[in-house]
């Protein structure tokens, strides 16, 4: 069975939305550009398998495991591969394999906690054409897109953009406008989100239960918009990190429940742990300001200053509200790095 991208995209323009999707007004979609079979093969050839083995003492092994596998996308002719960072942080060894079966060791060129992107560099030439970067801001609701994990044409899935909205993760992570698509793809980690004109518009991050609207059940995937990469890509390639001061990080995971922020995990030996924050505590404020959502907590935390800033948390422990002063750090200082010779 041949995969001709323009025919698949065109069919999506006229088919019904997935079950459970609420679509407001029908809009006339622009005609997708014609993509030849050769171009389709080149497009899917830019998506590679990423396999990583973490360091034996990696702090992330407790939550991510020591062996990780997902996808990545070749974005230039110098061997740089974009993926989702949690696959490759604290890696002892990384290997990438193309759709044509060519395998190369890879190194972690950069990791950016603020966006979640990880950037790899293949040691050997991969012989695959890089994908062009699109403009994720131009994606519209109900627009058909392609989700491409590694594995070539047999792995491709078609989906709709169902929302573009804030995403707040429990691990001190916030995107102002993430991309949510449905129906979901199961091998989502590092998968390419490809627009109808054959350009990369996002990198797969998560499987979510409420892709269309927070609290409304509709399974889907969350993608990190490619527009977040463009201002920082040169820094990532040149220095391995974004220039300027890093955000303060506490090492504290929280969950929103009934208007409160419950501490669900404290990373061992992280700033919050050293300061005395414990699982089961309730964060009620930062300094004089009350916080009840992830967005409120993170924006207040990051507004205090760069990594190293002392953060005055107000925490309910038992029946008492305590102020706990936490000396923040740059998260990359907490992660283990592979020893260099």
N, C-alpha and C positions, 0 to 999 in steps of 0.2 A: 504494500500500500504506500503510495507516494504522498508526501506531505507538501502541499503547495499552500504557502501561508496566506496569500491574498485570497484564495478561495475560501479558506476556513474563516478568515476574518470577515469576508463579505457575507458568508452565511450567518454569522453572528449578528449582523446588522438587522436581519429580518426575523430572527427567531425570538421566541418569548423569553422574558427574563426568567432566571432560575426560580423555582418554587420558593415562596416565602419572601421574595424581594419585593419591596414596595417601590414602585416607580411612579413618580409624579407625572409631569408632562412628557409626552413623546417629543423628541427633538430630531431634526434631520441631521444624521451623522455625515461628516465629510467622507468622500470616497477614499478608501485606502489605496495607497500606491501599489502598483503591480510588482510583485516579488517573484522572480524566476525561481525554478527549482535549484539552480546553482547557488543563487543568493540565499535561499532558504537553508541549504546545507551549510553554507559559510556562517550563517547566523547562528545556527544551533551548534556549529563547531566551535564557537567561542565560549561555550559553557563547558566547564571541566569538573571532574570529580575532585573533591578535596578530602584527603584523609590525614588526620593529625593524631599523633601520640603525645600526650602531655607529659611533662616532667613528673617523675615519681612523687616529688613533694609539692606538686602544684596545688595551690590553695583552691583552685576551681574544681579539682577532682571531686570534691564532696557534692557539688551540685551538677556538674556537667559530665563527670566520668573521665577516665583516663584515655579512652579511645573515642574519637569523634569523626563523623563523616557527614559531608554535605556537598555543596556545589560552590563554584566560583565562576567569574566571568572575565575573560581576557579583555582588557580595556586599552591596551596600546601594543605597539610592535617591539617594546623593550622587555616583554615578559611579565608585565604587572597584571595581577589578577585580583579583582575585587570580590570580597566575600563578606560574610557576617562575622564580626570579631570573636564571638564566643566560641566559634569552632577552633580557633587557632591561638588564643591567648595561652601563655605559659607552655608553648609547644616545645617538645624535645626533638620531634621530627615531623616534617610535613611532606606530603607527596601529592602531586596533581596528575590527573590522567585525562587526556582529550577524548572526544567522541570517537576518534580514529584509533584509539588504543595506545597512544604515545604517552609514556610516563616520565616524569621528571621530579627530582627533589625540589623543594621550594623553601624559601626563607620568609620569615615574617618581616616584611619591610616596614609596616606601620600598624598601629592600632589607635583608634580614637573612641574613647568611652562616650563622649557627648553624642555622637551619631550612631555608634555601634559598628561602624565599618572596620573591617580588617583588610589590609593590603598585603598581598604576597608577591614574591618575585621568583619566577621559575629559573632554576639554575641552567637548564638546557633549553634550546629552542623548541617550541611546541609545534611549529608548522601550521598554526591555525590563525585565521584572520581575526583581529580584534573587532568588537562590536562598537558601533557609534553610540555616543551618549545622547539621549533625548532630553526633553524638558518635562519633568514630572508635573510642574505647575499647570501645564496645559491639559492634563487628563481631566475628563469630565465624568460626572456620575452616569452610570450605566454604560460607559464606554467599554467595548470588548478589548481584552488584553490577553496575552499569552504568558503562561507561567512555565518556565523551562528549567527544570532541574537537569543535572547531568544524565547522560544516557541517550542523547539524541532524540530522534523523532518519536520513538515509542514512549518517551517519558513526558512529552509535552501535554499540557492541559490548557483549556480555554476557560476564561472567567470574565466577570464583569467588575468594574470599579463600583463598589457599593457605598463607600464613604471616604472622605478625606477630612480627618479631624485629629484633635490632640490625642496623643497616646502617652500615658504615664505608667511606667513599670515600677514594680515594688523595689527594685534594686538601684534607686537614685538615678532614674533614667526618664527623660521627658522629651518628646518630639512635639513641636507645635502643630504639625500637620502631617501625620502618617497616612499611608495609602492602605485601604482595606479592600480586599477582593473576595468574591465568592462565586462559585463553590470552591471549597478548600482543596489544596494540594498537600498530600501528606509529606513528601520529601521537600519541605519548604526551606530548610536552612541554607542560605546562600544562593537560592534559586534566582534566576533572572526574571524580572518582570519586563515584558517587551510590548511596546506599543504597536498599534496597527501599521505604523510605517517602518517597523523593524528596528527600533532603537531601544536602548536600555533605559528604563525609567524608574527602576527600583530593585532592591536586593531583599530577598526573603528573610524574615526574622522570626515570626511566630505563627503558631496555629491559635486562633481565637474563637471564642464561642459567640461573640457579639460583634460581628464585623460591620453590620449596617449602622447600629446605634448602641451605645453603651447600655447594657442591661436588657437588650432585646435579643433573644436567641436567634442567631443566624451564623452557622459556622463559616469560617473563612480564614484568610491569612493576612497578616500585617506585613507591609513592605516599607523599608526605609527609602525615602525619595532620593533619586539620584541628584537632584538639585543641591542637596546638602553636601555632596562630594565636591562639586566644582570649585567652591572658594578655598577648599583646604587641600586639594589634590597635590598641588605643587609642593606644599609643606610636607605632606606625608611622604612623597617620593624623595625629597631632598634631605629631610632631617628625621623622618620616622614619627613625627608628631606635629600637631598644629602649633604654630608659633603663638607666643603670648602666654600669660599665666593660666594654669590649669584650674578647673573648678574645684572647690572644696568637696571632699568625700568623707563620709563618716563610717561606711561599712555597716549599714543598718537597713534591713528590709522591713517594709510596713505594708499593711493591707487596710483599705478603707472598709469600715463596717459601721453602719448606723451612725454616720457622721463623726466617726472617730478613727484615729490612725493607730492601729495595734501593731506593735513590734512583733514580727513573726520569726525573724532570724537576725542574729548579730554575728558578723564574721569574726572568727577567732583572731585575737590580737589586733583587730582593726581599732581605729580611734574610739568608736562607740563602746566597744568591749572594754578597752582600757579605762574609759571614763566611768563605767558602771551601768551603762544601759543594758537591760536584760530582756530576753524574750518574754512577752506577756505585758510589758509596759505599754502605756498609752501616751503617745506624743500629743500634747495639747497646745504647744506654742514654741515659737522661736523668739527669745527675748520678750518684748512686750506684746508681740503679735500672736494672736491665736491662729492655729492651723487645723484644718479638718480634712483636707484633701492632699493627694500627692502633689498636685500642681502648686498649691499654696506652700507646702513644705519646701519643695525644691526651689521655687523662685525666691523665697525668703532666704533660704540657706545660701544660694548662689549670689544673692545681692549683697551679702555681708563682706565679700572680698574673695581673693584667690585662695587656692590651697595653702594651708598653714594658718588660716584664720581661726580664731577660737569661736565656737558656736555655742551660744547659751540656750540649750534645749530645756523646755519645761515638760516634765514627764510625770505622769501619774503612776506611782508605784504603790500598789496596795490601795490604801485610802489617803495617801499623802501626795501632794504635788511638790516635786522637787525640781530645782534648777541644777542641771548637770552641764558643766562646761566641757565641751568636746573639742580637742585640738585637731582640726581637719588635716587631711593630707591629699596629695595627688594620688588617684587610684592606681596609677601605674607603679607607684612606689610600693604598693602592697603586693603586686603580682610577682611571681618568681620569674626570673630570666635565665635562659640557658647560659651556662658558663662559657666564656670565650677564652680561647687559647692565647 
